[in-house]
Every structure is written in C-alpha cells, then in structure tokens.
Amino acid sequence: MRSIWRTLDRRTVAAVAAACFAVGLFGVSYGASTIAAGFPMWMPIVMAVTVLAGGSELLFFGIVAAGGSPLAAVVAGLLLNARHLPYGLSAPEVFGRGWKRVLGIHVLNDESVAFATAPGDQERKRAAYWACGIGVALCWPLGATLGAALGSLVPDTSALGLDAVFPVILLALILPALRDRATLRPVLVGAGLAVSVAPFVPAGLPVLIALGGLAFALRPPTPEQVAA
Amino acid sequence: MNAPYLLPAMLALAVGTYALRWTGPAMRHRLRLSPRAIHLLDTGALVLLAALVATATLPTGSGHLGIALPAGVGVGGVLAWRRAPLLVTVLAAATTTALLRLIGVH
C-alpha cells in the first residue's frame, strides 16, 4: 500500500480523500433511509460491503420497500450496474494479478474508474485507482453503518445539496480528458443521448445507450480504404 | 421487512455485480485489440462517466427536475474547469444547491 501513496502527488491524494468523503456522506443517507424503510440494520451494511455499488443498493431496497418483488429488485440493480462491464473493458490494466486481482475487480466503481481514466502514466493510474477503490470500499460501508445507527437523526441530504456531490466529483475527474476535442464530441453526443432517453427507459439503460456516442469517435475512412 | 427471497436476492445482486465487473477485464485479457479499438474503449469509459454525470444532474427520468441541482453542478463544473481543488469544487456545488433550495428554488 505504501507504494500507492509514494506514486501519488498531493493533489491526487486530496482528490481521492474528497471523493471518499463524499461517498461516505452518501453512505450515511443510504443507511438511514434503508432503516427508515423498515429493513434490519445489518442488511444495508452487508449490501454495502458485498455489492459496493451505491445506486443499485438504494434502488434494490427502494423497490422491495415499495412492495416490488425481490426478483424485480435484483434485475433493476443489475441493469443499473451493467455499466461496470464496459468500465472493465475500457479501464487500463490496473487490477493486478492473483488474489490482488480478485479485490482489484471488486473495487471497480464510478469514482475509481474516473481516477484510472485521468491522463498520466500507467503507474500513476494504477495507484490512483487502488487508492480510490479501497477508500470507497471502506467509506461506503462505514457511512452506511453510521447512517443505519443514527437512523432518523440524519437530516434530509437533498436539503444539504449532497446530491450535487456525486456528479460534480465525476465531472471534475473527467474534465482533464475532455480538453481533447476528439474525445469531447462522442462524450457530448453520448451525454445528450442519455438525458433524452432517460424519461422512457429503466434506470441504468440511459448510460449504456450513451455508448452510441462512440459512433462520433470514428474517424472517416482514408481514401485508400474507400478505394479498396 | 421480511419479504420472501430477500436474502437470495441480496446474494444474487452481489454475485451478479461482481460478475459484471469481472467480465470486462477478463475479456480484454483474452482479446488482441488494435490500437484503434483500445482508443475507442478508452473513450467509452469517458462517455459512460459523462452520461452518468448528465443523468445525475438532469434526472429527466425521475419526475422531479429542478434548477437547484443543475445550477450547483454548473458552479462546480466551472470551478473544476478553472482547476480549483476538488474539495473546494464539491463544497461550492453542494452549498449552491442547498442555498437555492433554502430560498425555495427547486
């Protein structure tokens, strides 16, 4: 673990800490809302450790609490988490080997992928991925435990503007890569696609549909290819 | 809350999510990819993340779309573009959203 911190500059360490802190705060609201819906305290905590994908856990308990079947909750949760497959395809090789790989794959999430896609050399990407991945894997369940323990004492997180934290963190992390125009075009098309289909399709699908924006990443064929 | 099959469902979500995470690196490991394909995949991660930002900022699917949240994310976005530290960016975004809601703008 020491080498992770040696590789990272202070700015990245501060960014990882901020991301983990924000995830922890969301964890508090997740734990509190799950308890308020009537689930036993251990359930959100076990889910936080084993699933480690916040949005799908909220969706899962939300569906069951609303009277939906557990099967529907699983399907919705997996649909929301389907983006992890293309994440894994596109992330640089940061997962390691052997037992480290088992853990390295488990800590693949929105924040750790965003750190791994930031410009920089492979060693720095790997270190930032692991630092953020482990940080989130600790802060999410800790936040959930705190929220579950405090229960109704936790204030409404939307009144505190905490729902702005998740998009802002991801936005700040991907901005450096978006300064490249060739990347910006498919990203903007994809984001537009996602927002425009969101009212009509289940949660999780808009983000996958956004991959259609990749069509705009294709360079036009060279004259030789057209002739052939 | 003791809905039937709740425990197996929790287990299925955990196992299924791990399988989704595992598939990407495992497939990439077995494929021989051209530089062009690798470039497309790199862009793919950014497209996914940006779409997540967009749908979390403009939750058009949820029915409670307002100004406070996009305004907060916008303030954070500008600060991030000017290379402000992440903590400052995040606090400014949350504060903007919270203040707008406090004065009744949603």
Chai-1 contact restraints between the chains, C-beta under 6 A:
chainA,res_idxA,chainB,res_idxB,connection_type,confidence,min_distance_angstrom,max_distance_angstrom,comment,restraint_id
A,A15,B,L86,contact,1.0,0.0,6.0,A-B,restraint_1
A,A18,B,L86,contact,1.0,0.0,6.0,A-B,restraint_2
A,A18,B,L87,contact,1.0,0.0,6.0,A-B,restraint_3
A,A18,B,V90,contact,1.0,0.0,6.0,A-B,restraint_4
A,G38,B,M1,contact,1.0,0.0,6.0,A-B,restraint_5
A,F39,B,M1,contact,1.0,0.0,6.0,A-B,restraint_6
A,T50,B,A14,contact,1.0,0.0,6.0,A-B,restraint_7
A,V51,B,L13,contact,1.0,0.0,6.0,A-B,restraint_8
A,V51,B,A14,contact,1.0,0.0,6.0,A-B,restraint_9
A,V51,B,T17,contact,1.0,0.0,6.0,A-B,restraint_10
A,A53,B,T17,contact,1.0,0.0,6.0,A-B,restraint_11
A,F60,B,L13,contact,1.0,0.0,6.0,A-B,restraint_12
A,V64,B,A3,contact,1.0,0.0,6.0,A-B,restraint_13
A,P70,B,A3,contact,1.0,0.0,6.0,A-B,restraint_14
A,P70,B,Y5,contact,1.0,0.0,6.0,A-B,restraint_15
A,P70,B,L6,contact,1.0,0.0,6.0,A-B,restraint_16
A,P70,B,A9,contact,1.0,0.0,6.0,A-B,restraint_17
A,A73,B,A9,contact,1.0,0.0,6.0,A-B,restraint_18
A,V74,B,A9,contact,1.0,0.0,6.0,A-B,restraint_19
A,V74,B,A12,contact,1.0,0.0,6.0,A-B,restraint_20
A,V74,B,L13,contact,1.0,0.0,6.0,A-B,restraint_21
A,G77,B,L13,contact,1.0,0.0,6.0,A-B,restraint_22
A,L78,B,G16,contact,1.0,0.0,6.0,A-B,restraint_23
A,N81,B,T17,contact,1.0,0.0,6.0,A-B,restraint_24
A,N81,B,L20,contact,1.0,0.0,6.0,A-B,restraint_25
A,R83,B,L48,contact,1.0,0.0,6.0,A-B,restraint_26
A,H84,B,L20,contact,1.0,0.0,6.0,A-B,restraint_27
A,H84,B,R21,contact,1.0,0.0,6.0,A-B,restraint_28
A,L85,B,L20,contact,1.0,0.0,6.0,A-B,restraint_29
A,L85,B,T23,contact,1.0,0.0,6.0,A-B,restraint_30
A,L85,B,G24,contact,1.0,0.0,6.0,A-B,restraint_31
A,P86,B,G44,contact,1.0,0.0,6.0,A-B,restraint_32
A,P86,B,L48,contact,1.0,0.0,6.0,A-B,restraint_33
A,G88,B,R21,contact,1.0,0.0,6.0,A-B,restraint_34
A,G88,B,G24,contact,1.0,0.0,6.0,A-B,restraint_35
A,G88,B,P25,contact,1.0,0.0,6.0,A-B,restraint_36
A,L89,B,G24,contact,1.0,0.0,6.0,A-B,restraint_37
A,L89,B,R28,contact,1.0,0.0,6.0,A-B,restraint_38
A,L89,B,L41,contact,1.0,0.0,6.0,A-B,restraint_39
A,S90,B,L41,contact,1.0,0.0,6.0,A-B,restraint_40
A,S90,B,D42,contact,1.0,0.0,6.0,A-B,restraint_41
A,S90,B,G44,contact,1.0,0.0,6.0,A-B,restraint_42
A,S90,B,A45,contact,1.0,0.0,6.0,A-B,restraint_43
A,F95,B,P25,contact,1.0,0.0,6.0,A-B,restraint_44
A,I105,B,R21,contact,1.0,0.0,6.0,A-B,restraint_45
A,I105,B,W22,contact,1.0,0.0,6.0,A-B,restraint_46
A,L108,B,R21,contact,1.0,0.0,6.0,A-B,restraint_47
A,V113,B,A45,contact,1.0,0.0,6.0,A-B,restraint_48
A,A114,B,L49,contact,1.0,0.0,6.0,A-B,restraint_49
A,T117,B,A45,contact,1.0,0.0,6.0,A-B,restraint_50
A,L160,B,A98,contact,1.0,0.0,6.0,A-B,restraint_51
A,G161,B,G72,contact,1.0,0.0,6.0,A-B,restraint_52
A,G161,B,A94,contact,1.0,0.0,6.0,A-B,restraint_53
A,G161,B,T97,contact,1.0,0.0,6.0,A-B,restraint_54
A,G161,B,A98,contact,1.0,0.0,6.0,A-B,restraint_55
A,L162,B,A94,contact,1.0,0.0,6.0,A-B,restraint_56
A,A164,B,L69,contact,1.0,0.0,6.0,A-B,restraint_57
A,A164,B,G72,contact,1.0,0.0,6.0,A-B,restraint_58
A,A164,B,V73,contact,1.0,0.0,6.0,A-B,restraint_59
A,A164,B,A93,contact,1.0,0.0,6.0,A-B,restraint_60
A,A164,B,A94,contact,1.0,0.0,6.0,A-B,restraint_61
A,A164,B,T97,contact,1.0,0.0,6.0,A-B,restraint_62
A,V165,B,V90,contact,1.0,0.0,6.0,A-B,restraint_63
A,V165,B,A94,contact,1.0,0.0,6.0,A-B,restraint_64
A,F166,B,A56,contact,1.0,0.0,6.0,A-B,restraint_65
A,P167,B,V53,contact,1.0,0.0,6.0,A-B,restraint_66
A,P167,B,A56,contact,1.0,0.0,6.0,A-B,restraint_67
A,P167,B,T57,contact,1.0,0.0,6.0,A-B,restraint_68
A,P167,B,V73,contact,1.0,0.0,6.0,A-B,restraint_69
A,V168,B,V73,contact,1.0,0.0,6.0,A-B,restraint_70
A,V168,B,G76,contact,1.0,0.0,6.0,A-B,restraint_71
A,V168,B,V90,contact,1.0,0.0,6.0,A-B,restraint_72
A,V168,B,A93,contact,1.0,0.0,6.0,A-B,restraint_73
A,L170,B,L49,contact,1.0,0.0,6.0,A-B,restraint_74
A,L170,B,V53,contact,1.0,0.0,6.0,A-B,restraint_75
A,L171,B,V53,contact,1.0,0.0,6.0,A-B,restraint_76
A,L171,B,G77,contact,1.0,0.0,6.0,A-B,restraint_77
A,A172,B,A80,contact,1.0,0.0,6.0,A-B,restraint_78
A,A172,B,L86,contact,1.0,0.0,6.0,A-B,restraint_79
A,A172,B,T89,contact,1.0,0.0,6.0,A-B,restraint_80
A,I174,B,L46,contact,1.0,0.0,6.0,A-B,restraint_81
A,I174,B,L49,contact,1.0,0.0,6.0,A-B,restraint_82
A,L175,B,A80,contact,1.0,0.0,6.0,A-B,restraint_83
A,A177,B,L46,contact,1.0,0.0,6.0,A-B,restraint_84
A,T183,B,T43,contact,1.0,0.0,6.0,A-B,restraint_85
A,P186,B,T43,contact,1.0,0.0,6.0,A-B,restraint_86
A,P186,B,V47,contact,1.0,0.0,6.0,A-B,restraint_87
A,V187,B,L46,contact,1.0,0.0,6.0,A-B,restraint_88
A,V187,B,V47,contact,1.0,0.0,6.0,A-B,restraint_89
A,V187,B,A50,contact,1.0,0.0,6.0,A-B,restraint_90
A,G190,B,V47,contact,1.0,0.0,6.0,A-B,restraint_91
A,G190,B,A51,contact,1.0,0.0,6.0,A-B,restraint_92
A,A191,B,A50,contact,1.0,0.0,6.0,A-B,restraint_93
A,A191,B,A51,contact,1.0,0.0,6.0,A-B,restraint_94
A,A191,B,A54,contact,1.0,0.0,6.0,A-B,restraint_95
A,A194,B,A51,contact,1.0,0.0,6.0,A-B,restraint_96
A,A194,B,A54,contact,1.0,0.0,6.0,A-B,restraint_97
A,A194,B,T55,contact,1.0,0.0,6.0,A-B,restraint_98
A,V195,B,A54,contact,1.0,0.0,6.0,A-B,restraint_99
A,V195,B,L58,contact,1.0,0.0,6.0,A-B,restraint_100
A,V195,B,T60,contact,1.0,0.0,6.0,A-B,restraint_101
A,A198,B,T55,contact,1.0,0.0,6.0,A-B,restraint_102
A,A198,B,T60,contact,1.0,0.0,6.0,A-B,restraint_103
A,A198,B,G61,contact,1.0,0.0,6.0,A-B,restraint_104
A,P199,B,T60,contact,1.0,0.0,6.0,A-B,restraint_105
A,P199,B,G61,contact,1.0,0.0,6.0,A-B,restraint_106
A,P206,B,T55,contact,1.0,0.0,6.0,A-B,restraint_107
A,V207,B,L48,contact,1.0,0.0,6.0,A-B,restraint_108
A,V207,B,A51,contact,1.0,0.0,6.0,A-B,restraint_109
A,V207,B,L52,contact,1.0,0.0,6.0,A-B,restraint_110
A,A210,B,V47,contact,1.0,0.0,6.0,A-B,restraint_111
A,A210,B,A51,contact,1.0,0.0,6.0,A-B,restraint_112
A,L211,B,V47,contact,1.0,0.0,6.0,A-B,restraint_113
A,G213,B,V47,contact,1.0,0.0,6.0,A-B,restraint_114
A,L214,B,G44,contact,1.0,0.0,6.0,A-B,restraint_115
A,A217,B,L40,contact,1.0,0.0,6.0,A-B,restraint_116
A,A217,B,T43,contact,1.0,0.0,6.0,A-B,restraint_117
